[in-house]
Amino acid sequence: MKTTLNIPEKLLEEAVRLAGVRTKTEVVARALKEFIRRQKIERLIEETGSLEFSDDWDNARHGR
């Protein structure tokens, strides 16, 4: 899909250089994928809450 965006040129050039890609399209797609990945992780953490671990390893391991 073709989209027109107003992105500061210096910002885009630095992102291309740091990402080691050849095109602006590649760096924008990579940035969007990373943003989506981070958002999914954050939402998963929020929904899951905290995990409780038992320190009774022997009982958990052999208590069948």
DSSP file (Angstrom, degrees, kcal/mol; ACC not computed):
  #  RESIDUE AA STRUCTURE BP1 BP2  ACC     N-H-->O    O-->H-N    N-H-->O    O-->H-N    TCO  KAPPA ALPHA  PHI   PSI    X-CA   Y-CA   Z-CA
    1    1 A M              0   0    0      0, 0.0     2,-0.5     0, 0.0     0, 0.0   0.000 360.0 360.0 360.0 134.6    0.0    0.0    0.0
    2    2 A K        +     0   0    0      2,-0.0     2,-0.3     0, 0.0     0, 0.0  -0.778 360.0 173.4 -92.3 130.4    1.3    3.4   -0.9
    3    3 A T        -     0   0    0     -2,-0.5     2,-0.6     2,-0.0     0, 0.0  -0.991  27.4-135.3-137.5 142.4    1.1    6.0    1.9
    4    4 A T        +     0   0    0     -2,-0.3     2,-0.3     2,-0.0    -2,-0.0  -0.881  30.5 174.1 -99.9 124.8    2.4    9.5    2.1
    5    5 A L        -     0   0    0     -2,-0.6     2,-0.9     2,-0.1    -2,-0.0  -0.957  31.8-137.3-129.0 147.8    4.1   10.4    5.5
    6    6 A N        +     0   0    0     -2,-0.3    -2,-0.0     2,-0.0     0, 0.0  -0.828  38.5 163.3-104.1  92.2    5.9   13.4    6.7
    7    7 A I        -     0   0    0     -2,-0.9    -2,-0.1     2,-0.0     5,-0.1  -0.927  48.0-102.4-111.4 131.4    8.9   11.9    8.6
    8    8 A P     >  -     0   0    0      0, 0.0     4,-2.2     0, 0.0     3,-0.3  -0.311  29.3-136.6 -54.0 127.4   11.9   14.1    9.4
    9    9 A E  H  > S+     0   0    0      1,-0.2     4,-2.8     2,-0.2     5,-0.2   0.874 100.9  51.8 -57.6 -43.8   14.6   13.1    6.9
   10   10 A K  H  > S+     0   0    0      1,-0.2     4,-2.3     2,-0.2    -1,-0.2   0.891 109.8  50.4 -62.8 -38.8   17.4   13.0    9.4
   11   11 A L  H  > S+     0   0    0     -3,-0.3     4,-2.1     2,-0.2    -1,-0.2   0.922 112.8  45.8 -63.9 -45.0   15.4   10.7   11.6
   12   12 A L  H  X S+     0   0    0     -4,-2.2     4,-2.4     2,-0.2    -2,-0.2   0.905 111.7  51.6 -66.2 -42.4   14.7    8.3    8.8
   13   13 A E  H  X S+     0   0    0     -4,-2.8     4,-2.3     1,-0.2    -1,-0.2   0.905 110.7  48.3 -61.9 -41.6   18.3    8.3    7.5
   14   14 A E  H  X S+     0   0    0     -4,-2.3     4,-2.9    -5,-0.2     5,-0.2   0.905 110.6  51.1 -66.3 -39.9   19.6    7.5   11.0
   15   15 A A  H  X S+     0   0    0     -4,-2.1     4,-2.4     2,-0.2    -2,-0.2   0.910 110.2  49.4 -63.1 -41.9   17.1    4.7   11.3
   16   16 A V  H  X>S+     0   0    0     -4,-2.4     5,-1.4     2,-0.2     4,-1.2   0.929 113.5  46.9 -61.6 -45.2   18.1    3.2    8.0
   17   17 A R  H  <5S+     0   0    0     -4,-2.3     3,-0.3     1,-0.2    -2,-0.2   0.933 115.0  44.7 -63.7 -47.0   21.7    3.4    8.9
   18   18 A L  H  <5S+     0   0    0     -4,-2.9    -1,-0.2     1,-0.2    -2,-0.2   0.853 113.7  49.7 -68.3 -34.7   21.3    1.8   12.4
   19   19 A A  H  <5S-     0   0    0     -4,-2.4    -1,-0.2    -5,-0.2    -2,-0.2   0.712 102.5-133.2 -77.5 -19.6   19.0   -0.9   11.1
   20   20 A G  T  <5 +     0   0    0     -4,-1.2     2,-0.2    -3,-0.3    -3,-0.2   0.834  58.3 134.9  71.3  31.1   21.4   -1.8    8.3
   21   21 A V      < -     0   0    0     -5,-1.4    -1,-0.2    -6,-0.2    -2,-0.1  -0.612  56.5-133.8-107.0 171.6   18.7   -1.9    5.7
   22   22 A R  S    S+     0   0    0     -2,-0.2     2,-0.3    -3,-0.1    -1,-0.1   0.737  77.9  46.3 -98.1 -25.6   18.7   -0.4    2.2
   23   23 A T     >  -     0   0    0      1,-0.1     4,-1.7    -7,-0.1     5,-0.1  -0.826  69.8-127.8-125.5 159.2   15.4    1.3    1.9
   24   24 A K  H  > S+     0   0    0     -2,-0.3     4,-2.4     1,-0.2     5,-0.2   0.865 112.0  58.1 -65.4 -37.3   13.1    3.6    3.8
   25   25 A T  H  > S+     0   0    0      1,-0.2     4,-2.5     2,-0.2     5,-0.2   0.915 104.5  50.8 -60.2 -43.8   10.3    1.2    3.3
   26   26 A E  H  > S+     0   0    0      1,-0.2     4,-2.5     2,-0.2    -1,-0.2   0.918 111.3  47.0 -61.1 -44.2   12.3   -1.6    5.0
   27   27 A V  H  X S+     0   0    0     -4,-1.7     4,-2.3     2,-0.2    -1,-0.2   0.882 112.7  48.8 -69.8 -36.4   13.1    0.5    8.0
   28   28 A V  H  X S+     0   0    0     -4,-2.4     4,-2.4     2,-0.2    -1,-0.2   0.923 112.8  48.0 -67.7 -42.4    9.5    1.7    8.5
   29   29 A A  H  X S+     0   0    0     -4,-2.5     4,-2.3    -5,-0.2    -2,-0.2   0.913 112.7  49.0 -63.2 -42.1    8.2   -1.9    8.2
   30   30 A R  H  X S+     0   0    0     -4,-2.5     4,-2.3    -5,-0.2    -1,-0.2   0.913 111.3  49.6 -63.7 -42.6   10.8   -3.1   10.7
   31   31 A A  H  X S+     0   0    0     -4,-2.3     4,-2.4     1,-0.2    -2,-0.2   0.902 111.0  49.2 -64.3 -40.8    9.9   -0.3   13.1
   32   32 A L  H  X S+     0   0    0     -4,-2.4     4,-2.5     2,-0.2    -1,-0.2   0.908 110.5  50.4 -65.6 -41.3    6.2   -1.0   12.9
   33   33 A K  H  X S+     0   0    0     -4,-2.3     4,-2.5     2,-0.2    -2,-0.2   0.911 111.9  48.0 -62.1 -42.2    6.8   -4.8   13.5
   34   34 A E  H  X S+     0   0    0     -4,-2.3     4,-2.4     2,-0.2    -2,-0.2   0.899 111.0  50.9 -65.9 -40.6    8.9   -4.0   16.5
   35   35 A F  H  X S+     0   0    0     -4,-2.4     4,-2.3     2,-0.2    -2,-0.2   0.931 111.9  46.9 -60.6 -46.4    6.2   -1.6   17.8
   36   36 A I  H  X S+     0   0    0     -4,-2.5     4,-2.3     1,-0.2    -2,-0.2   0.911 111.2  51.8 -62.7 -43.3    3.5   -4.2   17.4
   37   37 A R  H  X S+     0   0    0     -4,-2.5     4,-2.1     1,-0.2    -1,-0.2   0.925 111.4  46.8 -60.0 -45.8    5.7   -6.8   19.1
   38   38 A R  H  X S+     0   0    0     -4,-2.4     4,-2.6     1,-0.2    -1,-0.2   0.889 110.9  51.6 -65.6 -39.4    6.3   -4.6   22.1
   39   39 A Q  H  X S+     0   0    0     -4,-2.3     4,-2.4     2,-0.2    -1,-0.2   0.902 109.5  50.0 -64.3 -40.6    2.6   -3.6   22.4
   40   40 A K  H  X S+     0   0    0     -4,-2.3     4,-2.3     2,-0.2    -2,-0.2   0.904 111.3  49.0 -64.2 -41.1    1.6   -7.3   22.4
   41   41 A I  H  X S+     0   0    0     -4,-2.1     4,-2.5     2,-0.2    -2,-0.2   0.935 111.5  49.0 -63.3 -45.9    4.1   -8.1   25.1
   42   42 A E  H  X S+     0   0    0     -4,-2.6     4,-2.3     1,-0.2    -2,-0.2   0.911 112.6  47.4 -61.6 -42.5    3.0   -5.2   27.3
   43   43 A R  H  X S+     0   0    0     -4,-2.4     4,-2.6     2,-0.2    -1,-0.2   0.893 110.6  52.2 -67.0 -38.2   -0.7   -6.2   26.9
   44   44 A L  H  X S+     0   0    0     -4,-2.3     4,-2.5     2,-0.2     5,-0.2   0.918 110.1  48.7 -62.2 -43.5    0.1   -9.8   27.7
   45   45 A I  H  X S+     0   0    0     -4,-2.5     4,-2.2     2,-0.2    -2,-0.2   0.915 112.2  48.8 -62.6 -43.4    2.0   -8.8   30.8
   46   46 A E  H  < S+     0   0    0     -4,-2.3    -2,-0.2     1,-0.2    -1,-0.2   0.909 115.2  43.9 -62.7 -42.7   -1.0   -6.6   31.9
   47   47 A E  H  < S+     0   0    0     -4,-2.6    -2,-0.2     1,-0.2    -1,-0.2   0.860 115.6  47.5 -71.7 -35.8   -3.5   -9.3   31.3
   48   48 A T  H  < S-     0   0    0     -4,-2.5     2,-0.4     1,-0.2    -2,-0.2   0.854  86.3-168.8 -75.9 -35.6   -1.4  -12.0   32.9
   49   49 A G     <  -     0   0    0     -4,-2.2     2,-0.3    -5,-0.2    -1,-0.2  -0.663  47.4 -23.7  80.3-133.6   -0.6  -10.1   36.0
   50   50 A S        -     0   0    0     -2,-0.4     2,-0.4    -4,-0.1    -4,-0.0  -0.831  57.7-130.3-117.3 155.6    2.1  -11.8   38.1
   51   51 A L        -     0   0    0     -2,-0.3     2,-0.5     2,-0.0    -2,-0.0  -0.799  13.7-143.8-101.9 144.3    3.2  -15.4   38.4
   52   52 A E        -     0   0    0     -2,-0.4     2,-0.4     2,-0.0    -2,-0.0  -0.936  15.2-163.5-109.5 127.9    3.6  -17.2   41.6
   53   53 A F        -     0   0    0     -2,-0.5     2,-0.4     2,-0.0    -2,-0.0  -0.884  13.2-135.2-111.6 141.4    6.5  -19.7   41.9
   54   54 A S        -     0   0    0     -2,-0.4     6,-0.0     1,-0.1    -2,-0.0  -0.767   2.2-156.2 -92.3 137.2    6.8  -22.3   44.6
   55   55 A D  S    S+     0   0    0     -2,-0.4     2,-1.3     1,-0.2     3,-0.2   0.360  73.9  96.6 -91.4   6.9   10.2  -22.7   46.2
   56   56 A D     >  +     0   0    0      1,-0.2     4,-2.1     2,-0.1     5,-0.2  -0.551  44.9 158.8 -94.5  69.1    9.3  -26.3   47.1
   57   57 A W  H  >  +     0   0    0     -2,-1.3     4,-2.7     1,-0.2     5,-0.2   0.891  67.8  52.6 -62.2 -45.2   11.0  -27.9   44.1
   58   58 A D  H  > S+     0   0    0     -3,-0.2     4,-2.8     1,-0.2     5,-0.2   0.913 111.3  46.7 -61.2 -42.9   11.4  -31.4   45.5
   59   59 A N  H  > S+     0   0    0      1,-0.2     4,-1.7     2,-0.2    -1,-0.2   0.910 115.0  46.2 -66.0 -42.0    7.7  -31.7   46.4
   60   60 A A  H  < S+     0   0    0     -4,-2.1    -2,-0.2     1,-0.2    -1,-0.2   0.862 118.4  43.2 -67.4 -35.1    6.6  -30.4   43.0
   61   61 A R  H  < S+     0   0    0     -4,-2.7    -2,-0.2    -5,-0.2    -1,-0.2   0.867 130.1  21.6 -79.9 -38.4    9.1  -32.7   41.3
   62   62 A H  H  < S+     0   0    0     -4,-2.8     2,-0.2    -5,-0.2    -2,-0.2   0.385  93.8  97.7-112.3   1.7    8.5  -35.9   43.2
   63   63 A G     <        0   0    0     -4,-1.7    -1,-0.1    -5,-0.2    -4,-0.1   0.040 360.0 360.0 -86.2  31.4    5.1  -35.3   44.7
   64   64 A R              0   0    0     -2,-0.2    -1,-0.2    -3,-0.2    -4,-0.1   0.492 360.0 360.0 -69.7 360.0    3.1  -37.3   42.1
